[in-house]
């Protein structure tokens, strides 16, 4: 059950990060950060519960984290630039 929740959180995080990138706002940025934290927390819980696939899980988790973090940082930069124009 926790695997399903983890996957749903991760996919939702990617979707939110994408929406935030194309239409940046503070709320979307905070939500994106929250989903990143939730994904890391549920992934950590999975690794503690099922440590047999740790290498594969960590590599996939790092790939996810790089993609979503890059989108979130890019959103942050775009939001700052938009605020400076105002």
N, C-alpha and C positions, 0 to 999 in steps of 0.2 A: 504493500500500500504506500509506503513512504517513497518508493521508487517512482510511482506514478505521480505523487505530489511533487517530487523533486523535478521531474521532467516537465510537468505543467508550469511550475514556477520558472524554470529555465527558458522555456519557449515564450512564456508571457514576458519575461525580462527582455528577450531579444526583440519582441514586437514593440514593447514600450520604448526601448532604446531607439528603435527605428523611427517611431512616431515622434519622439522627442527631438531627434536629429532634424527631421524635416519641418517640424513646427515647434521650435524651442520655447519652453516656458519653465519657470521655477518649479511649478507643481510636477511637471513631467520629469524634470531632472531629479527631484527628491524621490519621486516614485521609482525611477530607474535605479537610484542608489539603494533604495529599500529592497528592490527585487534582487539586486546583485548580492546584498547581504543575506537575504533569505535563501538564495541558491547556494551560496557558500556554506551557510549553516546546515541546510538539509544535506548537502554533499558530504560535509564533515560527519554528520550523524550516520550517513550511509557507510562511510569508510570505517567508522568505529564499529558499526553493526556487522559489516561484511568485509573484513580486511583482506580477503583472498585476491581481489582484483585491484589492488591498490595502485600499481603502476599504470595500468590502462585507464583507470578512473582519474588519476591525477593528471595524466596527459590530456585527456578530453576536457577535464575541468579547467586546466590552464588555457587551452584553446578557446573555450567558451569565454573565460574571463578576459582574455586579450581582446576578443572581438567586441564584447559588450562594453568593456572599459574604454576602448578606443572610441566607440560611438558616443559614450557618455561624456568623455572628455571633449570630443569634437562639438557636442551639443553645448557644453559649458562655454567653450571658446566662442561659438556662434552667438550665444546669449549675451556674453560680455560685449562683443562687438556691436550687437544691436542696441544694447543699453548705452554704449558710448556715442552712438549716432544721435540719440535722442537729446 
